[in-house]
Amino acid sequence: MPASRIKLHLRSPLILASRSPRRLELLSQIGITPDEVRPSDVAEERTPSESPRAMAMRLAEAKAREVWNKGEFVIGADTVVAVGSRDLAKASDALEAKKFLQLLSGRSHRVIGGVCVIAPDGRALVRASVTRVTFKRLSHEEIEDYIASNEWQDKAGAYGIQGLAGAFVKKISGSYPNVVGLDIYDVASMLSGLSD
């Protein structure tokens, strides 16, 4: 029997609508093992005049709804890195990743994690967790070395706090797991609320 059913007493299968290995690791950290990983194909695009927070919540819900079937719990998630009103998605190449890191250097930004949990009966909860992260001023060499590591690939804002970029973080205010990819406190409480 999967740990998800033991810890939360879920009587239905639990699906993770994400291909992110980091999200899977975060769930396992709190004893949750999805019955299936079923990534969605929702395009991660911002609509005109949409705030980064609204974008993260909309995409999390869209991803969960795309893969949900009646009788299943589904977790959908999306992470948006925002500097002011500008959002930094996943960098398309090394040049864009370098521009993102130059923008983040020596300043604070927000990591907004949208989470949606859909219950077997179709009820859904959607939340956004916001963590403020401050980077130290990065040297040209630090940026070049990080780009060469390829850790920036497939990560919002072109960095992963759980890797080499952890050395760039001067201060963090809010949920650390949210910056890694999933606010596990929110997920656990949402699953608990929907399983009653």
NORJO-V658294 format. One record per pair of residues at least 24 apart in sequence whose C-alpha atoms are under 8 Angstrom apart, sorted by sequence separation. I is the first residue (numbers start at 1). J is the second residue. If there is no record, write none. Layout:
BEGIN
i | j
I | J
I | J
END
This chain:
BEGIN
i | j
7 | 31
39 | 63
40 | 64
42 | 66
56 | 80
108 | 132
109 | 133
7 | 32
55 | 80
83 | 108
84 | 109
108 | 133
109 | 134
40 | 66
83 | 109
108 | 134
4 | 31
40 | 67
53 | 80
82 | 109
83 | 110
107 | 134
108 | 135
3 | 31
4 | 32
39 | 67
52 | 80
81 | 109
82 | 110
106 | 134
107 | 135
3 | 32
4 | 33
38 | 67
52 | 81
81 | 110
82 | 111
106 | 135
107 | 136
2 | 32
3 | 33
4 | 34
52 | 82
81 | 111
82 | 112
105 | 135
106 | 136
107 | 137
138 | 168
2 | 33
80 | 111
81 | 112
104 | 135
105 | 136
106 | 137
2 | 34
79 | 111
80 | 112
105 | 137
106 | 138
136 | 168
2 | 35
52 | 85
79 | 112
80 | 113
105 | 138
135 | 168
136 | 169
51 | 85
52 | 86
79 | 113
135 | 169
136 | 170
52 | 87
78 | 113
79 | 114
134 | 169
135 | 170
77 | 113
78 | 114
102 | 138
133 | 169
134 | 170
135 | 171
77 | 114
78 | 115
133 | 170
134 | 171
77 | 115
133 | 171
134 | 172
76 | 115
77 | 116
133 | 172
75 | 115
76 | 116
132 | 172
133 | 173
75 | 116
76 | 117
102 | 143
131 | 172
132 | 173
74 | 116
75 | 117
101 | 143
131 | 173
132 | 174
74 | 117
75 | 118
131 | 174
73 | 117
74 | 118
130 | 174
131 | 175
73 | 118
74 | 119
98 | 143
130 | 175
131 | 176
17 | 63
72 | 118
73 | 119
98 | 144
129 | 175
17 | 64
72 | 119
73 | 120
131 | 178
71 | 119
72 | 120
130 | 178
131 | 179
71 | 120
72 | 121
98 | 147
129 | 178
17 | 67
68 | 118
70 | 120
71 | 121
97 | 147
69 | 120
70 | 121
64 | 116
70 | 122
64 | 117
65 | 118
94 | 147
60 | 114
61 | 115
64 | 118
129 | 183
59 | 114
60 | 115
61 | 116
97 | 152
56 | 112
57 | 113
58 | 114
60 | 116
61 | 117
101 | 157
15 | 72
17 | 74
56 | 113
57 | 114
100 | 157
101 | 158
13 | 71
14 | 72
15 | 73
16 | 74
17 | 75
18 | 76
56 | 114
57 | 115
100 | 158
101 | 159
12 | 71
13 | 72
14 | 73
15 | 74
16 | 75
17 | 76
18 | 77
53 | 112
56 | 115
57 | 116
127 | 186
12 | 72
13 | 73
14 | 74
15 | 75
16 | 76
17 | 77
52 | 112
97 | 157
12 | 73
14 | 75
53 | 114
91 | 152
97 | 158
91 | 153
90 | 153
91 | 154
90 | 154
91 | 155
61 | 126
90 | 155
91 | 156
113 | 178
125 | 190
60 | 126
89 | 155
90 | 156
91 | 157
112 | 178
113 | 179
89 | 156
90 | 157
91 | 158
111 | 178
112 | 179
115 | 182
88 | 156
89 | 157
90 | 158
111 | 179
113 | 181
115 | 183
57 | 126
88 | 157
89 | 158
113 | 182
57 | 127
88 | 158
113 | 183
117 | 187
57 | 128
115 | 186
123 | 194
56 | 128
115 | 187
117 | 190
117 | 191
53 | 128
81 | 156
119 | 194
80 | 156
81 | 157
119 | 195
79 | 156
80 | 157
79 | 181
78 | 181
77 | 182
12 | 120
75 | 187
26 | 177
30 | 184
26 | 182
23 | 180
27 | 184
22 | 180
23 | 181
26 | 184
22 | 181
23 | 182
8 | 191
8 | 192
10 | 195
9 | 195
8 | 195
END
